[in-house]
Structures are given as structure tokens and as C-alpha cells.
């Protein structure tokens, strides 16, 4: 009995009306929407050096924030024959970490800076399918659409920008023929964790003058962050925080009191909140010395005591 080729299997399942898995849906997009041939052997297109430099310049701050996290991830997976890649939202590789021993193999596959790994260009693959579906994904060997890509395993996670929109994909690709799906799951978990770390670092850098507040009690939700200004207004939120707090999913963020979003119990209203905050700050700066705090506020000591009593601030 003749064994069917990978390309034949992909084409058959892509056109089947009964196949309904997420993988088959991606294969179907690749074949029907993008008009790709699973048997085609063409390498991914690559940007010129000038085009790549231009894209990198547009995302310079993001790449600077991400670099230490890429280094750390590479120290964990690099020795096992893995290539760490960071793309933009279109699937073009902007940065990578790979050993000299594995570089030739990955370059031959096209897993290199400037290469276009969008699903529209390369069919089902870790980078492109992660970006299309906006979720963590692993594409293991023959789950790839193109036959020429079935020698690799790709573990990916999306990275969301401060505006809640998809910003990039983080990918770890392996050239090892003996890589198991169990090992892929371990790497995939590390990729997801690193993606969230990059997200959090870039969010903090995007609001340099704001106080960054964790908007979740769950320690696993490290990327559930709010940016709060000096007036205690939330002026930004990560994708995870937007989802958790029922805020705008993406785009412009309407400032609102952080206390309202975080569910703080506050019986004061109006200007009393601002006055209480001002008095509390003055007392803190004076290390609890009421006389010094009163001088800093430009009021008498007795007046400050009365205001402290009204605002519920005890002398410490």
C-alpha cells in the first residue's frame, strides 16, 4: 500500500467538511483563503537589510525592553537546539537568539531575521497561526502546512501592546528530530511566561511617570497591570487587566478612578479624597511629625489636627 504524502493529507483534510479541529481550520485557511500549496518548497521571503532596519527602528523601545527576556529564555532552551525569535504583528522576524552550531539549519529553513512567517505566506506555522488566532500555540512537525516545514517544532505565544492590540509573537523553534510533545509543552509554558514578562516590562516603560498597580490578586497574573497617575486615575491597562476589569478591549483608554476599578472601600467623596491624600502625604514626608506637616501645608497645627480628625487620619 502506497503511503500518502504529507501534502496529500493536508489537502484532503483541508477540504473535508467533517474535519473541525483548530489545526484543520488553519490548514483550510492556508489552502482555501491564501491559495497556498502544501507541497511548495519555496523558502520564506525576507526583507532587505534596509527594510528590516526600518521596522526595527519603529519598534526600538519594544525591542530594547524585550532583549533581556530573550537572553534569559535562550539560556534555558538554547543548548537543546532551539532558536528564539521575536516577530512583529505581521509575522516578520525582528530579533533572534541562536547558537552558531544550529544557525545554518535554521537559516536554511528561513527562521531568520527579516523572514516573513505570517500564516498567509507560510501556511500553518507557530508564528503565523499564533498571530491569526491570538493565543498560545504549538505546531509540532507534521502539523505544519508546508511539507518543507515538518522537520521543526514551534512553540509560540502572542504579546499584547499597552493599547490592548496584538503587538508581536514570541517563538521558540526546535530542530531536534527527537523532540517530544511533552518537552514541547514544557518549552511552551516557558515561552508563555516570557511573553507575559515582556508585555509587563514594555507596559511599564510606556507609562514612565505612572504608578504601576497589579490589578489581580492572582500571582500568576503578572501581566494584569494598571497605570495610575498622580491623581489616582487609571490611565492605562494591559490586555489582561482590560479583560479582567471589563474595560475597553483595545484602543483608547478612558481614565477613571483606580479605586473604582480595584473595588477599594472609600467612604469619602469629592474634594475630601484629594484633601485626605494631601494630608497623608505631608504626614508621611514629615515622618508623622504633625507640626512639620502643618508647616509644609501652610496651616496651623490645631487646624491640621481638626482636619485629620474629620478625614479619619490618626496621629502616628
C-alpha positions, 0 to 999 in steps of 0.5 A: 500500500502506497503511503500518502504524502504529507501534502496529500493529507493536508489537502484532503483534510483541508477540504473535508467538511467533517474535519473541525479541529483548530489545526484543520481550520488553519490548514483550510485557511492556508489552502482555501483563503491564501491559495497556498500549496502544501507541497511548495518548497519555496523558502520564506521571503525576507526583507532587505537589510534596509527594510528590516532596519526600518521596522526595527527602528519603529519598534526600538523601545519594544525591542530594547525592553524585550532583549533581556527576556530573550537572553534569559529564555535562550539560556534555558532552551538554547543548548537543546537546539532551539532558536528564539525569535521575536516577530512583529504583528505581521509575522516578520522576524525582528530579533533572534537568539541562536547558537552558531552550531544550529544557525545554518539549519535554521537559516536554511529553513528561513527562521531568520531575521527579516523572514516573513512567517505570517500564516498567509505566506507560510501556511500553518506555522507557530508564528503565523497561526499564533498571530491569526488566532491570538493565543498560545500555540504549538505546531509540532512537525507534521502539523505544519502546512508546508511539507518543507516545514515538518522537520521543526517544532514551534512553540509560540505565544502572542504579546499584547501592546499597552493599547490592548492590540496584538503587538508581536509573537514570541517563538521558540523553534526546535530542530531536534528530530527527537523532540517530544510533545511533552518537552514541547509543552514544557518549552511552551509554558516557558515561552508563555511566561516570557511573553507575559514578562515582556508585555509587563516590562514594555507596559511599564516603560510606556507609562514612565511617570505612572504608578504601576498597580497589579490589578489581580490578586492572582500571582500568576497574573503578572501581566494584569497591570494598571497605570495610575497617575498622580491623581489616582486615575487609571490611565492605562491597562494591559490586555489582561487587566482590560479583560479582567476589569471589563474595560475597553478591549483595545484602543483608547483608554478612558481614565477613571478612578483606580479605586473604582476599578480595584473595588477599594472601600472609600467612604469619602467623596469629592474634594475630601479624597484629594484633601485626605491624600494631601494630608497623608502625604505631608504626614508621611514626608514629615515622618508623622511629625504633625507640626512639620506637616502643618508647616509644609501645608501652610496651616496651623497645627490645631487646624491640621489636627481638626482636619485629620480628625474629620478625614479619619487620619490618626496621629502616628 
